[in-house]
Amino acid sequence: MVKIKYPRDYNPIIQYWQKIEHGEIPVCRKTYQWYKYLSDKILNPDSNMTYNPARANHIIEFAETFCCPSKGDGSPIVLELWEKAHLAAVFGFIDERGNRICRESLLIVGKKNGKSFLSSIVGLYMLIGDGERGPEVYSAATKRDQAKIIWQESVRMVRKSKAIARHVKCRVGDISSEQFNNGVFKPLASDYDSLDGMNIHCALLDEIHQWKNGKALYDILADGVSARNQPLIYITSTAGTIREDIYDAKYEEAEHIINGIFNENGYKDIHFFPFIYELDERKEWPDKSKWMKANPNLGVSKKWEYLENKVNKAINNPAEVKDLVCKEFNIRETSSEAWLTFEQLNNTAMFDISTLKPRYGIGGCDLSSTTDLTNATVLFMVCGDNRIYVLQMYWLPEDLLERRVREDKIPYDLWRDRGLLRTCPGNKVHYKYIREWFEEVQQDYDIYLYKCGYDAWSATYFVEDMKNTFGAVVMEPVIQGKKTLSSPMKSLGADLEKKKVIYNNNPILKWCLGNTVVDIDKNNNIQPCKGNISTRRIDGLAGLLDAYVVLENNLEEYLSMI
């Protein structure tokens, strides 16, 4: 029996929002927007979405009556206001049939803020407190050890609570509530014997920033909840360095939802509830007054002294900054040796060629080897606009695509389906397809190649083919070395950071930019390289950089033509 602790009209969401609105609790823009929206829905309900205080408070009372931290004196948890507001939001909104509105929740928060403990509470509640018959609850991850983290915390909770232990039994591989409601709670990884035929009531996905090839597992879990009336996919994570996987997909979906809340034409999904705690800007990390934006439990489960020490170390050792802002403040990063941070390279701006009507472009290409990823780039500018616009195409041999997807865990097949990448027959990329694409750009968009940069070691027959098509003066060799590449690469980096380079949010180029590492000499001259991980590709950056070199070499004349 859940102990009633709160009055029937208790509403932690409104209480939390008021403190946010009055500046008593610092939060980022995304959190501000989201709780403004939730509060508006409470104060102005409609038939599609109403707030039920009894449903919201039930899980809070369940947690504070039965759920004890694994480290402590055995007393139940006392939830912080942000945790109460979060759980109330996930469980308190219902539709006209009385079913829970939230079917998927995403909580992004800095480490040591108690997210795994919250997941354990949600898992046990969905097992025995949600009123579901035969609930199947899974703690899921791509690796079994990771999948067991939340489940093991739930096991420890059960062992500390005599009341819960009366309803469930902890076994070697699961928590069973068979005698109570015929339910089960178990860890689940990608290598589980069978992922088909599950009838999931709740899936707990922890630390998705570590998941590689995570979309496949996520899709299976999402399919597995389809038979339930009010299932829940509950996701918790910090930021990470693995790009173009399930973390980026869910984070960007959350961004679309938050940005569309008060926009009549914005993206909408009332069943997805995003809770994003992060710094609004990377430069805020040394400012102590901003730290709670990403760490709502600062001063409770996460100590101020701990974070101060981490920040001071990073101030004295810049090499530690990337890891700090990623793990403690949820600023998405690439890798510790990357050329640019994710914040610097990320640009979601889009452009419409038919509106811009460019006349002349500058090409660049990275042919790589005949069996690898190949890139072609056209950048252009328009009169009265200092921004640089980028078109790109990529190629892979058709015979290698499936193996690359399977072995490299890179979504080349999805990029192909979106028209961002093309396959060539056989096991090689024939360079005629690159020339044909440049012709397409000219024919379809009326963009004529003014110049085209290429690696001076490129195949002779490709260069001759391009000269025969576009003219001998168009092709301009680019020697690959620091002397030639350093200045343009620094300019490109600065322009990317200023958001002057508009690349239509191309995920392949974004991935290539994130993979790029710099080789620096004693005079601070740089050139790109892809580091030590063979599956990382930088071909998109290489093609863009060749075009940038040519742009810098011919800037005055090019500007006079547009």
Secondary structure, DSSP 8 states (H G I E B T S, - for coil): -----S-TT--HHHHHHHHHHTTSS---HHHHHHHHHHHHHHHS-BTTBEE-HHHHHHHHHHHHHH---SSSSS------HHHHHHHHHHHHEE-TTS-BS-SEEEEE--TTSSHHHHHHHHHHHHHHTS--SS-EEEEEESSHHHHHHHHHHHHHHHHH-HHHHTT-EE-SS-EEEHHHHSEEEEEEETT-S--SS---SEEEEE-GGG-SSHHHHHHHHHHHTTTSSS-EEEEEE---S--SSHHHHHHHHHHHHHHHTT-TTS---TTEEEEE---SSGGGTT-GGGGGGT-TTBTTTB-HHHHHHHHHHHHH-GGGHHHHHHHTT------TTBSS-HHHH-------HHHH---EEEEEEE---TTS-EEEEEEE--TT---EEEEEEEEEEHHHHHHHHHHH---HHHHHHTTSEEEESTTS--THHHHHHHHHHHHHH--EEEEEEEETTS-HHHHHHHHHHH-TTTEEEE--SHHHHHHHHHHHHHHHHTT-EE-TT-HHHHHHHHH-EEEE-TT--EEEE-TT-TT---HHHHHHHHHHHHHHHTHHHHHHH-
